[in-house]
Amino acid sequence: MSTTVNIGIVGLGRLGKRHAENLASRVPGAKLVAAVSPVETEREWAQAHLGLTSIYATLEELLAHPELDAVWLVTPTSLHAEQIETVLKSGKHVFCEKPLSLDLTTCDRVLALAQNHPAQVAMIGFMRRFDAGYSAAKSRLADGKLGTLYRIHCESHDPIDPDGFFVKFAPTSGGLFLDCCIHDIDLVRWMVDGAKPVKVFANGTRTQYPGLASCNDVDTASATVEFDNGVLASFFVSRTSYRGYEATMDLTGTEGALRVGRNLQAVPLIEESNQQQRINGLPDFFARFNDAFLIEAKAFVDAIQQGKPSPLTLEDAREAAKIAIAMRESLESGQPVTF
Ligand SMILES: NC(=O)c1ccc[n+]([C@@H]2O[C@H](COP(=O)([O-])OP(=O)(O)OC[C@H]3O[C@@H](n4cnc5c(N)ncnc54)[C@H](O)[C@@H]3O)[C@@H](O)[C@H]2O)c1
């Protein structure tokens, strides 16, 4: 393979366009050689904005591209597992946005297939691991600066959205835990470094988006996870923030504490008047994690170029999904879930 990693992107929606622009010019070692979308206007966008000539309607057409090394999937969650399998069978490396799948049987099927393709990098996009704040916290923990870690609290707040854009996707996104909280679940798993979850409890409420009732989802939720090394993790996740986008984590150990993601804006505030919204805080996850998306892409390219294992594995994605599914089950039953 050439030293440059030739990548084809699949999916040019809300997030896919951002990834495509990054891969086209901002990721050292990567070359965006092709793009796929079943939507004609998105293919036109790719031609106009990415300067590509190889633009296809299907993944299968992309896989016939003669110079392709890797495929970058930013497609609806319901397609992830099958498309990862298709790419692995074609012999290419694969990056896929989170989550791997909404059910564990499907996760296990993908993991089993991947075992037959050990030379190919397969990475799932939990980009928060590449954020400067979260990765500094991970280093401090590894250095023993906190003593023994025993408490983690995470919060993720999406700005309130008067249009309820995400309600449309809720039936296929997996809901608040699998779509949103799963980022914090992955980070907590990373911080506890191999400890196993033993018990999960979750609850939630639906206050701003009644449309979520049709798929039994909530717009605000909390959850706790107990780990077998004694760490107690708590999660608060909502799509109803009037303060703008926030993602934070507090870690407490026997000898110190860390806070990630605080005070990024002096006055995080959304003001609404005369049907107009003005956001003083961070408007969205792009603003918070712009650099993390770039570092994540570089980590994927580095793994391919240097023949290293994926920095974020299918197993990680499977274990995060396991916890998120347990949270959803606990929310629905009102009972704790024990592993
Ligand atoms: N890492 C993050 O923070 C983050 C943030 C947002 C979304 N996501 C994930 O990214 C994925 C995409 O989210 P989005 O908001 O961009 O969705 P979107 O609906 O805006 O975009 C989906 C894209 O997939 C394309 N597509 C649909 N069917 C296809 C098919 N059969 N073959 C090829 N392409 C197809 C669509 O044309 C569109 O371009 C989701 O899985 C979501 O969970 C991750």
The ligand as an SDF file (V2000), in Angstrom:
LIG
                    3D

 44 48  0  0  0  0  0  0  0  0999 V2000
  -19.6400   10.9870   16.8010 N   0  0  0  0  0  0  0  0  0  0  0  0
  -20.6670   11.7900   17.0060 C   0  0  0  0  0  0  0  0  0  0  0  0
  -20.6840   12.6300   17.9100 O   0  0  0  0  0  0  0  0  0  0  0  0
  -21.8550   11.6890   16.1000 C   0  0  0  0  0  0  0  0  0  0  0  0
  -22.6720   12.8220   15.9110 C   0  0  0  0  0  0  0  0  0  0  0  0
  -23.7370   12.7130   15.0130 C   0  0  0  0  0  0  0  0  0  0  0  0
  -23.9940   11.5050   14.3710 C   0  0  0  0  0  0  0  0  0  0  0  0
  -23.1940   10.4320   14.6190 N   0  0  0  0  0  0  0  0  0  0  0  0
  -23.4580    9.1440   13.9550 C   0  0  0  0  0  0  0  0  0  0  0  0
  -23.2260    9.3090   12.5640 O   0  0  0  0  0  0  0  0  0  0  0  0
  -24.1660    8.5610   11.8070 C   0  0  0  0  0  0  0  0  0  0  0  0
  -24.8110    9.4700   10.7680 C   0  0  0  0  0  0  0  0  0  0  0  0
  -25.4630   10.5250   11.4390 O   0  0  0  0  0  0  0  0  0  0  0  0
  -25.9290   11.8400   10.6520 P   0  0  0  0  0  0  0  0  0  0  0  0
  -26.4760   12.7510   11.6760 O   0  0  0  0  0  0  0  0  0  0  0  0
  -24.8680   12.3320    9.7500 O   0  0  0  0  0  0  0  0  0  0  0  0
  -27.1350   11.2350    9.7830 O   0  0  0  0  0  0  0  0  0  0  0  0
  -27.7550   11.7980    8.4180 P   0  0  0  0  0  0  0  0  0  0  0  0
  -29.0960   11.1790    8.2910 O   0  0  0  0  0  0  0  0  0  0  0  0
  -27.6440   13.2880    8.3660 O   0  0  0  0  0  0  0  0  0  0  0  0
  -26.7880   11.2020    7.2810 O   0  0  0  0  0  0  0  0  0  0  0  0
  -26.8250    9.8620    6.8840 C   0  0  0  0  0  0  0  0  0  0  0  0
  -26.1680    9.7380    5.5230 C   0  0  0  0  0  0  0  0  0  0  0  0
  -26.1870    8.3640    5.1030 O   0  0  0  0  0  0  0  0  0  0  0  0
  -26.6170    8.3050    3.7390 C   0  0  0  0  0  0  0  0  0  0  0  0
  -27.2160    6.9880    3.4710 N   0  0  0  0  0  0  0  0  0  0  0  0
  -28.4600    6.5580    3.7960 C   0  0  0  0  0  0  0  0  0  0  0  0
  -28.6380    5.2860    3.3690 N   0  0  0  0  0  0  0  0  0  0  0  0
  -27.4750    4.9210    2.7610 C   0  0  0  0  0  0  0  0  0  0  0  0
  -27.0360    3.7460    2.1050 C   0  0  0  0  0  0  0  0  0  0  0  0
  -27.8320    2.6680    1.9930 N   0  0  0  0  0  0  0  0  0  0  0  0
  -25.7820    3.7090    1.6000 N   0  0  0  0  0  0  0  0  0  0  0  0
  -24.9670    4.7720    1.7010 C   0  0  0  0  0  0  0  0  0  0  0  0
  -25.3320    5.9250    2.3060 N   0  0  0  0  0  0  0  0  0  0  0  0
  -26.5700    6.0010    2.8370 C   0  0  0  0  0  0  0  0  0  0  0  0
  -27.5880    9.4730    3.6220 C   0  0  0  0  0  0  0  0  0  0  0  0
  -27.7690    9.8370    2.2840 O   0  0  0  0  0  0  0  0  0  0  0  0
  -26.8470   10.5310    4.4090 C   0  0  0  0  0  0  0  0  0  0  0  0
  -25.8600   11.1110    3.5960 O   0  0  0  0  0  0  0  0  0  0  0  0
  -25.1610    7.9540   12.8220 C   0  0  0  0  0  0  0  0  0  0  0  0
  -24.8690    6.6010   13.0190 O   0  0  0  0  0  0  0  0  0  0  0  0
  -24.8980    8.7240   14.1210 C   0  0  0  0  0  0  0  0  0  0  0  0
  -25.0410    7.9140   15.2870 O   0  0  0  0  0  0  0  0  0  0  0  0
  -22.1230   10.4940   15.4490 C   0  0  0  0  0  0  0  0  0  0  0  0
  1  2  1  0
  2  3  2  0
  2  4  1  0
  4  5  1  0
  4 44  2  0
  5  6  2  0
  6  7  1  0
  7  8  2  0
  8  9  1  0
  8 44  1  0
  9 10  1  0
  9 42  1  0
 10 11  1  0
 11 12  1  0
 11 40  1  0
 12 13  1  0
 13 14  1  0
 14 15  2  0
 14 16  1  0
 14 17  1  0
 17 18  1  0
 18 19  2  0
 18 20  1  0
 18 21  1  0
 21 22  1  0
 22 23  1  0
 23 24  1  0
 23 38  1  0
 24 25  1  0
 25 26  1  0
 25 36  1  0
 26 27  1  0
 26 35  1  0
 27 28  2  0
 28 29  1  0
 29 30  1  0
 29 35  2  0
 30 31  1  0
 30 32  2  0
 32 33  1  0
 33 34  2  0
 34 35  1  0
 36 37  1  0
 36 38  1  0
 38 39  1  0
 40 41  1  0
 40 42  1  0
 42 43  1  0
M  CHG  2   8   1  16  -1
M  END
$$$$
